[in-house]
Amino acid sequence: MKKKLKQIYPTLNILKPIGEGAQGETFLVEKDNEKMVLKIQKRSLTEIKKYKFNINDNGYYSYMKLMGIDSNYIHKVYDVQMFDSKTNNYLVILMEYIDGFMLSDLESVFEHFENEYTLEQTKLMLSFSMLYGLNTMFSENLFHRDISYRNIMVRKDAPECVFIDFGAVSCWETD
C-alpha cells in the first residue's frame, strides 16, 4: 500500500497513525512541508458493484463534492483518489490537518480560550460556528448522518467548530 501511495503522492511523508475505524485508517502526513490528514477508506468489491461509485454512493462522489466547498466550518478535502488491489478498492482522501480539540473535550476548549474570551463568548462563538457549518452542509445538499461530539473539532487559533468525518455523508440533488 505504501508503494501505491508513493505513486499517487510522491512527496508524501507519513508521520504517524491518528485513527482507525471499521472503514479505514487515518494518518498524519506531511506533503510539501504542510501537515495534512490522509484517510484510507477500504471498500469491498461487493460494495463497489452495488454502488458503482455513482451519485448514490457514500464515498467517492461525496468526497469529490466536499472538495468544492470552501468553508472554515467544514473539513477541507484537497484530493480524492481511488485505487484497487485484488480484493478491495481503496478511497484515498487527502484533507486539512486541524490543530485543535475534539468538541467532546469542552473543558480543554474552555481552558484554552479563557484568557481571550469569557465563557459565554466562547460558547456563543462555538454555537454560531456550528450553525454556519450546518447551513453550509444544507446549502450544499449534504446530509452528514453522524453528527456527534467526536465528529466536531475546535480550532486552537479561534473558537470555531469544524465538522469532520464525512464517511457516512449522503448527497441529494435538487431540480
TAWOGI-V811896 format. One record per pair of residues at least 24 apart in sequence whose ideal C-beta (glycine too) atoms are under 10 Angstrom apart, sorted by the first residue. I is the first residue (numbers start at 0). J is the second residue. D is the distance in whole Angstrom. If there is no record, write none. Layout:
i={I & I}
j={J & J}
d={D & D}
This chain:
i={0 & 0 & 0 & 0 & 0 & 0 & 3 & 3 & 3 & 3 & 3 & 3 & 3 & 4 & 4 & 4 & 4 & 4 & 4 & 4 & 6 & 6 & 7 & 7 & 7 & 7 & 7 & 7 & 7 & 8 & 8 & 8 & 8 & 8 & 8 & 11 & 11 & 11 & 13 & 14 & 17 & 18 & 20 & 20 & 21 & 22 & 22 & 22 & 22 & 22 & 22 & 23 & 23 & 23 & 23 & 23 & 25 & 25 & 25 & 25 & 27 & 28 & 28 & 28 & 29 & 30 & 30 & 30 & 33 & 33 & 33 & 34 & 34 & 34 & 34 & 35 & 35 & 35 & 35 & 35 & 35 & 35 & 36 & 36 & 36 & 36 & 36 & 36 & 36 & 36 & 36 & 36 & 36 & 37 & 37 & 37 & 37 & 37 & 37 & 38 & 38 & 38 & 38 & 38 & 38 & 38 & 38 & 38 & 38 & 38 & 38 & 39 & 39 & 39 & 39 & 39 & 39 & 40 & 40 & 40 & 40 & 40 & 40 & 40 & 40 & 41 & 41 & 41 & 41 & 41 & 41 & 42 & 42 & 42 & 42 & 42 & 42 & 43 & 43 & 43 & 44 & 44 & 44 & 44 & 44 & 44 & 46 & 46 & 47 & 47 & 47 & 47 & 52 & 52 & 52 & 54 & 54 & 54 & 55 & 55 & 55 & 56 & 56 & 56 & 57 & 57 & 57 & 57 & 57 & 57 & 57 & 58 & 58 & 58 & 58 & 58 & 58 & 58 & 59 & 59 & 59 & 60 & 60 & 61 & 61 & 61 & 61 & 61 & 61 & 61 & 61 & 61 & 62 & 62 & 62 & 62 & 62 & 62 & 62 & 62 & 63 & 63 & 64 & 64 & 64 & 64 & 64 & 64 & 65 & 65 & 65 & 65 & 65 & 65 & 65 & 65 & 66 & 66 & 66 & 67 & 68 & 68 & 68 & 68 & 68 & 69 & 70 & 70 & 70 & 70 & 70 & 70 & 70 & 70 & 70 & 71 & 71 & 71 & 71 & 71 & 71 & 71 & 71 & 71 & 72 & 72 & 72 & 72 & 72 & 72 & 72 & 72 & 72 & 72 & 72 & 72 & 72 & 72 & 72 & 72 & 73 & 73 & 73 & 73 & 73 & 73 & 73 & 73 & 73 & 73 & 73 & 73 & 74 & 74 & 74 & 74 & 74 & 74 & 74 & 74 & 74 & 75 & 76 & 90 & 92 & 92 & 94 & 94 & 94 & 95 & 95 & 97 & 97 & 97 & 97 & 97 & 97 & 97 & 98 & 98 & 98 & 98 & 99 & 99 & 99 & 99 & 99 & 99 & 99 & 99 & 99 & 99 & 100 & 100 & 100 & 100 & 100 & 101 & 101 & 101 & 101 & 101 & 101 & 101 & 102 & 102 & 102 & 102 & 102 & 102 & 102 & 102 & 102 & 102 & 102 & 102 & 103 & 103 & 103 & 103 & 103 & 103 & 104 & 104 & 104 & 105 & 105 & 107 & 108 & 108 & 108 & 108 & 108 & 108 & 109 & 109 & 111 & 111 & 111 & 112 & 112 & 112 & 112 & 115 & 115 & 116 & 116 & 120 & 121 & 121 & 122 & 123 & 124 & 124 & 124 & 124 & 124 & 125 & 125 & 125 & 125 & 125 & 126 & 126 & 127 & 127 & 127 & 128 & 128 & 128 & 128 & 128 & 128 & 128 & 128 & 129 & 129 & 129 & 129 & 130 & 131 & 131 & 132 & 132 & 132 & 132 & 133 & 133 & 135 & 136 & 136 & 136 & 139 & 140 & 140 & 140 & 140 & 140 & 141 & 141 & 141 & 141 & 141 & 142 & 142 & 142 & 142 & 142 & 143 & 143 & 143 & 144 & 144}
j={24 & 39 & 82 & 84 & 89 & 91 & 39 & 80 & 82 & 83 & 84 & 89 & 91 & 28 & 37 & 39 & 80 & 82 & 89 & 91 & 80 & 82 & 37 & 78 & 80 & 81 & 82 & 91 & 93 & 35 & 37 & 78 & 80 & 91 & 93 & 35 & 37 & 93 & 37 & 96 & 96 & 164 & 164 & 166 & 166 & 57 & 58 & 90 & 164 & 166 & 167 & 89 & 90 & 91 & 92 & 166 & 92 & 94 & 163 & 164 & 96 & 93 & 94 & 96 & 96 & 77 & 78 & 93 & 77 & 95 & 96 & 95 & 96 & 97 & 98 & 75 & 77 & 78 & 93 & 94 & 95 & 96 & 74 & 75 & 76 & 77 & 92 & 93 & 94 & 95 & 96 & 97 & 163 & 78 & 91 & 92 & 93 & 94 & 96 & 62 & 74 & 76 & 79 & 90 & 91 & 92 & 93 & 94 & 164 & 165 & 166 & 80 & 82 & 89 & 90 & 91 & 92 & 79 & 81 & 88 & 89 & 90 & 91 & 92 & 166 & 84 & 86 & 87 & 88 & 89 & 90 & 81 & 83 & 87 & 88 & 89 & 90 & 86 & 87 & 88 & 83 & 84 & 85 & 86 & 87 & 88 & 87 & 88 & 81 & 83 & 87 & 88 & 81 & 88 & 90 & 170 & 171 & 172 & 169 & 170 & 171 & 90 & 169 & 170 & 144 & 165 & 166 & 167 & 168 & 169 & 170 & 88 & 90 & 92 & 165 & 166 & 167 & 168 & 88 & 90 & 92 & 168 & 170 & 90 & 141 & 142 & 165 & 166 & 167 & 168 & 169 & 170 & 90 & 91 & 92 & 93 & 94 & 165 & 166 & 168 & 92 & 170 & 139 & 140 & 141 & 165 & 168 & 170 & 92 & 94 & 136 & 139 & 141 & 165 & 168 & 170 & 92 & 93 & 94 & 139 & 135 & 136 & 138 & 139 & 141 & 135 & 131 & 132 & 134 & 135 & 136 & 138 & 139 & 161 & 162 & 128 & 131 & 132 & 135 & 154 & 157 & 159 & 160 & 161 & 127 & 128 & 129 & 130 & 131 & 132 & 133 & 134 & 135 & 136 & 151 & 154 & 159 & 160 & 161 & 162 & 131 & 132 & 133 & 135 & 136 & 139 & 141 & 143 & 161 & 162 & 163 & 165 & 132 & 150 & 151 & 152 & 161 & 162 & 163 & 164 & 165 & 161 & 165 & 166 & 165 & 166 & 163 & 164 & 165 & 161 & 163 & 152 & 153 & 154 & 155 & 159 & 161 & 163 & 152 & 154 & 155 & 156 & 152 & 153 & 154 & 155 & 156 & 157 & 158 & 159 & 160 & 161 & 151 & 152 & 153 & 154 & 155 & 148 & 149 & 150 & 151 & 152 & 153 & 163 & 129 & 147 & 148 & 149 & 150 & 151 & 152 & 153 & 160 & 161 & 162 & 163 & 147 & 148 & 149 & 150 & 151 & 152 & 148 & 152 & 153 & 148 & 153 & 153 & 152 & 153 & 154 & 155 & 158 & 160 & 153 & 158 & 153 & 155 & 158 & 153 & 155 & 157 & 158 & 157 & 158 & 157 & 158 & 158 & 153 & 158 & 158 & 158 & 153 & 157 & 158 & 159 & 160 & 151 & 153 & 158 & 159 & 160 & 158 & 160 & 158 & 159 & 160 & 153 & 154 & 157 & 158 & 159 & 160 & 161 & 162 & 159 & 160 & 161 & 162 & 160 & 159 & 160 & 159 & 160 & 161 & 162 & 160 & 162 & 162 & 162 & 165 & 168 & 170 & 169 & 170 & 171 & 172 & 173 & 165 & 168 & 169 & 170 & 171 & 167 & 168 & 169 & 170 & 171 & 167 & 168 & 169 & 168 & 169}
d={10 & 7 & 9 & 8 & 8 & 10 & 10 & 9 & 6 & 10 & 8 & 8 & 9 & 9 & 8 & 8 & 9 & 9 & 9 & 7 & 10 & 8 & 10 & 9 & 5 & 10 & 7 & 6 & 9 & 10 & 8 & 8 & 8 & 8 & 7 & 8 & 7 & 8 & 7 & 10 & 9 & 9 & 9 & 8 & 9 & 10 & 9 & 9 & 10 & 6 & 9 & 8 & 8 & 9 & 9 & 8 & 9 & 9 & 10 & 9 & 7 & 8 & 10 & 8 & 9 & 9 & 9 & 7 & 10 & 10 & 8 & 9 & 4 & 10 & 8 & 9 & 7 & 9 & 6 & 6 & 7 & 5 & 8 & 10 & 10 & 10 & 8 & 8 & 5 & 7 & 5 & 8 & 9 & 10 & 7 & 7 & 6 & 8 & 10 & 9 & 10 & 9 & 10 & 8 & 7 & 4 & 8 & 7 & 9 & 10 & 8 & 10 & 10 & 6 & 8 & 6 & 8 & 10 & 10 & 9 & 7 & 4 & 8 & 7 & 7 & 9 & 10 & 5 & 8 & 6 & 8 & 8 & 9 & 6 & 5 & 7 & 6 & 8 & 6 & 8 & 8 & 10 & 9 & 7 & 7 & 7 & 9 & 8 & 9 & 8 & 9 & 5 & 7 & 8 & 9 & 7 & 9 & 7 & 9 & 9 & 10 & 10 & 10 & 9 & 8 & 9 & 7 & 6 & 6 & 6 & 8 & 9 & 5 & 9 & 10 & 8 & 10 & 9 & 9 & 6 & 10 & 10 & 6 & 10 & 7 & 10 & 6 & 9 & 9 & 5 & 7 & 5 & 7 & 10 & 5 & 10 & 9 & 7 & 9 & 8 & 10 & 10 & 7 & 8 & 7 & 9 & 8 & 6 & 9 & 9 & 10 & 8 & 8 & 6 & 8 & 9 & 9 & 10 & 10 & 8 & 7 & 9 & 9 & 6 & 8 & 9 & 7 & 7 & 9 & 5 & 9 & 10 & 9 & 9 & 9 & 8 & 8 & 9 & 9 & 8 & 8 & 6 & 9 & 7 & 10 & 5 & 8 & 9 & 5 & 3 & 8 & 9 & 6 & 9 & 9 & 10 & 7 & 6 & 6 & 6 & 9 & 6 & 10 & 5 & 7 & 8 & 8 & 10 & 7 & 6 & 9 & 8 & 10 & 9 & 10 & 8 & 6 & 6 & 4 & 8 & 7 & 9 & 8 & 9 & 9 & 9 & 8 & 10 & 9 & 8 & 9 & 5 & 9 & 6 & 9 & 10 & 6 & 7 & 9 & 7 & 5 & 7 & 5 & 5 & 5 & 5 & 8 & 9 & 10 & 9 & 9 & 7 & 10 & 7 & 5 & 9 & 7 & 7 & 6 & 9 & 7 & 6 & 8 & 9 & 9 & 9 & 5 & 8 & 8 & 4 & 7 & 6 & 6 & 9 & 10 & 10 & 8 & 4 & 6 & 10 & 8 & 10 & 9 & 10 & 8 & 8 & 9 & 9 & 10 & 5 & 10 & 9 & 7 & 10 & 10 & 9 & 8 & 7 & 8 & 9 & 9 & 9 & 5 & 9 & 8 & 10 & 7 & 8 & 9 & 5 & 9 & 9 & 10 & 8 & 4 & 7 & 9 & 9 & 7 & 5 & 8 & 6 & 10 & 8 & 10 & 9 & 9 & 8 & 9 & 9 & 7 & 4 & 4 & 8 & 10 & 9 & 5 & 10 & 8 & 9 & 9 & 9 & 9 & 6 & 7 & 5 & 10 & 8 & 8 & 7 & 9 & 8 & 8 & 9 & 6 & 5 & 7 & 6 & 8 & 6 & 7 & 6 & 8 & 9 & 7 & 4 & 8 & 7 & 7 & 6 & 8 & 6 & 6}
